[in-house]
Every structure is written in C-alpha cells, then in structure tokens.
C-alpha cells in the first residue's frame, strides 16, 4: 500500500490516479476532502502533517510514502513525520522538494525544504528526492483574467524557464514509489524547453482558439500582488527565479526522460489539457 500526502493538489491528484490505474492500493491523505468519487482501490484519510499523530491511521501497514511539504513547511517537524512513518512500517519515502534547494542554497524561503531533504536522507528509509522546477499549473493564477478579459498580466515577459507539467512529476513519483532502483537518487525535474510568460499566454490562447493579450507587470507590481497570499521571503525568492534565473534554472534536465523513457510534456500540451479552466 502506498500513501500519498497532498493528494488533492496539482501533483497528488495525478499521482493517486496513476498509482490506482497501475493496480496499487493507495491511501490518499489531505487536509481537505477530495471532490468526486475515488477509485475502488483508493481510500481517503483526512490528516495534517503538522500533527504527525494524525498520519498514523493512514500509514499503518503502508510500504511507501509520497511526502509533500505543504506551503513553505512552517510548523512541520520532518523528523517526527518520518519517525511516525518508520514506526508504521513504511520502508520507502519519496519527497517532493524543489529545484531551488540546490540552485538557491542560501535562500531563506527554502530552509525548511532543505531540512526535509536532510531528514529524509538520514531517516534510514529507502529515499528518493524529487526537485521539480516551476509548475506549468502556476498559470492557473491567470485563469480569472483570461476568462473575463482574455488578458494575462505577469512580470518578466520574455524570461524563459523550463516549467514542468505536474502530471510528469506524478509519473516520476509513481516510478520511484514502485521501483526500488530509484532509492538514493535525487532527480531534477523540468519541462522539455524554456518557455516565457508571453509564450505561455500565446499557448493558452491557441488552446482556447482565441487570442489572449499579454500585459507586462513591473517587478514592484508583481511583488505587491504576490505578498497578498505568499510570505515575503517566498515572494522574493520567486521573483528572483522568474526575473534573474541562474544558468541551472534555465537548463533542461534529462531526468524525466531518464526515468520515464520519454520526453517531458511541453507547456502547449498542458494548456490544451487544461483549457477548460480558462474558458
């Protein structure tokens, strides 16, 4: 049995479906109840990683754990979570971390994720760490303005980064959870090519069959918007990556193709699959 935390999120919901389709018994864990009916081989457990004891019913008898750190990990104790998993009999853990833990080693926004990586490696479990780049699904933040005005407003119009489809993260995670040969590996996960915000707007328009206008924000305007729902250190780290990416953050990683035997999906494919959110 495989436990998936963050099961209702952009990666988790794909991962639950992928594992269930492969015939695995899955326990989907989230702080909120998932919408819709779950497959017969998926059980839902409501739990909060901030209270590791709440995870015990989900972890009891599990073989593997997909560990998602919600938010920036504030209030979470990685050692307590992993101790709970190990006591329940879990033998394998796959951690969803971030590319920035390596590319921005001194960023305070990723301190807790680095602590989770260290704890996973020291846990005594068979571990795999996934470090995805920016998500294609971050484009959902533009959905309301596309629906109402056919407009996208974003900073750094022509700075291109290889964003990744969350479904590809889930596909790599499923392989790591099911196949022990990935133990002890750290994978950097990116899309197949850098794509700029202006190009993303064009792809969304193509998926809708209607042009989407792009308006470039200033850095200050973007900061003011993001601080409404993100802690300031996270906002600064995000703007740094989006506006002044390092060479490593611009680089396309081969790891998705190494694990899956196929190239990662481009942003254009993600836009087509998710066009309904922008109609």
Secondary structure, DSSP 8 states (H G I E B T S, - for coil): -EEEESTTSTTHHHHHHHHHHTT--EEEEESS--SS---TTEEEEE--TTSGGGGHHHHTT-SEEEEE--TT-TT--HHHHHHHHHHTT--EEEEE--THHHHTTT-GGGHHHHHHHHHHHTSSSEEEEEEE-SBGGGGGGGHHHHHHHSEEEEESTT--B--B-HHHHHHHHHHHHH-GGGTTEEEEE--SS-B-HHHHHHHHHHHHTS--EEEEE-HHHHHHHHTTTS-HHHHHHHHHHHHS--HHHHS--SHHHHHHSS----HHHHHHHTGGGG-
